[in-house]
Amino acid sequence: MSEILAHHGILTDVNLHVDDTGGPGRAVVLIHGWPLSGESWSDQVPAFTEAGYRVITYDRRGFGRSDKPKAGYDYDTLTDDLEAVLAALNVTDATLAGFSMGGGEVARYFTKYGPNRLHSVVFASAVPPYLLQVPGNPQGPLTAAAAAEMTAGLTADQESFYADFTTQFFSVNGVFVVTEEQRQAAIAQTAQADKSAALQSMQSFGVTDFREDLTKVTVPTLVIHGDSDAIVPFEGSGARTHAAIAGSELHVITGGPHGVNVSHAGEFNRVVLEFLAK
């Protein structure tokens, strides 16, 4: 593990916690979802490492073991953080895999930095192309009322909010599809999240429009999503991302909730590893 310093002009420098397995193969950079940390990839890191890849995870600013500044939770800055990690570790020919909120950094990376460092990308249960339901985006799965309710709930009582959120995260039609131990591991990660960072990040993934970013994706792409995702519904996100990226591959996990990398880790890992091998 290490700390990488991200520089952003007038913003305060931010130390990002990074774990790098240092394997001999191509780099696979796993970008976690909200409001978790790099530890959320615990079912993927050993499997991908064993397959010979160099696996890199990091905690987004404001979450996990990274610094928790008061600002910088817009996607341009978060993508600058991603580039800081790649540059510091001299990563090229990499696969970026973004889960949920992390899919936003993957999409925005093409607009800000282009494809030169990249071999391929994975959008996993990811928020693009545009979550918020507005007149210009009627297919957006997140209504303004639902967004306001989430903000109010987290503001009022974060422990209660996260308990309910992780329940939805790992449930299909109200039924848990993971163990309680796995849910508690996710709750432990939410306890490391700074409340202000979580609120600002919620705003960012809710209202950021990635439709133009997706038009710039030119490397091989896998979209993997559960068909029973209650947090980021497949029809409004994964299906549209697949349609927006010419030549992208799509794998829908039957009975998969939002957290498919945990609930269906075997299937998730097999599909991603098959994609990485191409």
N, C-alpha and C positions, 0 to 999 in steps of 0.2 A: 504494500500500500504506500501511497505517497500523497503529497499535497502539491497541487499545481496552482500557480498564481495567475489569475486572469486579469489583464489590464484593459480598462475601458475609458481612456481619455480622462475626463474630469471625475468619473465615478471612482469611488474607493476601490482599491485593489481587493480582490476576493480570492481566498484560498478555497480550492475545490478538492474534495477528497476523491482520490482515484485508486482503483485496484486494477492491476495489470498482471495477468498470469504469465506474460512473457513467452508464450509458446512459440514454436518455430514457424508456424503457418501464417496465413493471411490474418490481418486484424479484423475482429468482429467487435464493434463498439455498441454496447447495449445501453439505451437511454430510457430511464425509468419513467413510470407514470406518476400522477398526482394522487395523493400526497405522500408518496412512499420514498424509497431511496434505492441505491444500487443493490442493496441486499434483496430486493424483490426478485432479482434474477437468480436466486440461489439454486433453482432447478435447472438452469441453463448453463451456468458457468462451468460446472464440472463436466457436463456432457459435451459441450463445445470444445473445452480444453482437451478432453480425452480424444476427440476427433482430430486434434492436431492444430487447432486454431489458437491464435493469440487473442485472448478475451479481455476486453477492457470495459469496466463499469465505472461510473462516477456518480456522485451525489449532486443533483442540481443545487445551485445556490439557494439558500433558505431552507434546505431539507437535509435530512440525514446528518452526516458529519462535516458537511461543508459550512463555510461562513454564512452568516445570516444577515446580510446588509438590509437596509431599509428600502432600497430601490433596486431597479434593474430586472424586473420580472416580465418585461415585454419580450416578445419573441426575437426581436433583433438582438437584444443584449444576451438572451439565453443562447442564441445561436453563436454569438461571439464567444461565449464560454465554451461551447462545443469545439469551436475552431482552436481555442487556446489549448484544450486538451490534446487535440490531434497534432497541433504544431509542437507542443512541448515533448510529446512522445514520438515525434517524427513518423507519424502514421500516414501511409499511402496505400493505395489499392485496397481500401477498407470496405467492409460492409457496415452500414449504419442500420441498427434495428431500433426503431422508436415505438415504445408501448404507450398507448393512450395519449397523454399530453406530450410524450416524447416524440410522437409522430409529427408534431408541429415543428420541432427543431429539424427533423429530417427534411421536411418540405421546404422550410425557409432556408436551409443550408444551400440549396441550389440557386436561389435568388442572390444570396449574399456572397457565396464563395465558388459556386460552380461545381462541376463534377470531377475536377482533376485529381482529388485525393481518393475518389471513390471507385469501387468495383461494382457494388450493388447496394440496394436498400430494402428494408423490410418495414412495412407499416403493420403493426400488431394492435388490434383493438383500438386503432388510432383515431384521433379527433378530426383530421382533415376529411373533407375539404373545407367545411364551414359549419360549425355547430349551431349557431344562433339562427332561429327562425325569424326572418324579417321579410318584408315584401320582395326584395330582390333575391331571397334565398328561402322559398317556401318549403323546400325539402329539409331544411335544417331541423334536427331532432330536438333541439333545446329551445323551449319557449322562454320569452322574457320573464313570465311569471315563475317558471321553474328555476330559472337562474337567480331571481330575486329571493326565492325561498331557500335555495342553497346558501346564498350569502347570509341571509338572516339567521339560518340555523347554525352555521359555523361561528358567526359573530356572538351568538347568544350562549352557546355551550359546545365547545369544541369536542369534549370527550363523548358526549351523547351523539353529536353529529358523526364523528368518526366510527362509533360503534354501529350506527345505522348504515353508514356509507359502506363499510366493509361487509356488512350483511348483504347489501345489494350487489356488491362487487363480486361475490362468490356464490350467488343464488340464481336458480332458475325457477321461475314461477313460485317464488317464496320458499324454495327448498334448497338447503345448503348442498353444494356439490364438492366441498372440501372439508377437511377435518377442522375441528375447533382449534387445534394447535396451529394449523396453517393460518386461520383467521387471526389468531392472537399474535402471530408473527407480524402480520400486516399492521395490526393495531399498534404494536411496539414501534414500528417505523413511523406511523403517524405522530407518535409522541415526540419524535425528534423534529417535527416540522414546526417552523416558526409561524405563528398565527397570521401575522401581517403578510409574510411571504405566501402563505397558503391562500389568503384572500386575494392578493394581487395576481397570483398565478391562476386562480379560478377565473378571474376576470379575463385574463389573457387567453386562456384556452377556450373560453366561452364565446368571445367576440371576434377573434382573429380570423380573417378570411384568407385561406390558403389556396384558393382556386387558381390564382395566377402563378403561385409557386409551383403547383403540380404540373403546369404546362412546361416547366423547365426541367423536369425529371427525365433524364436521357439514359440512365443506366438500368440494367436488369432490376426488376422490382417484384417483390412478393407482397401481396396483401393477405393477411391472415386474421380471421375475425370469428367470434362465436355467433351463432345464429340466434342465441337467446340473451344477448348482451343488453342488460337493463340500464347501463350507465351511458354507453355510446352505441346506440342501436345500429346494427349492421346496415340496414336499408338506407339510413341517412348519412352514413360515414364510409364504412369499408366498401360498400357496393359502388358508391359514387367515386371514391378514390380509384378503384379498379377501372371504372369506365373512363376516368379522366387521363389515365396514364397508358398510352398506347403500348401494347405488347406486355402489359403487366400480368403476372400470374395471380390467381385467386384461390385460396383454400378456406372454405367455410367449415368450422368445427361444429358438428351437430350436437346440440345440447350444451353448447359452450356459453358460459357467462362472460362477464367482462374480463375477469382474471384467468383467461384460458391458459396462460403460461404456467399456472399453478394447478388448476383443476384438471387440465388435460395435458400435463407436462410431457408425457410420452409422445402423444400425437404431435404436439407443438414442436418438440425437439426434432422429431423425425422429419417433419415437413420442412423446417428451416434448414436442417443439415442437408437434405436433398437439394434444396435451393442453393445453399452455399457451395456445394460440390460442382455446380455447373460453371 
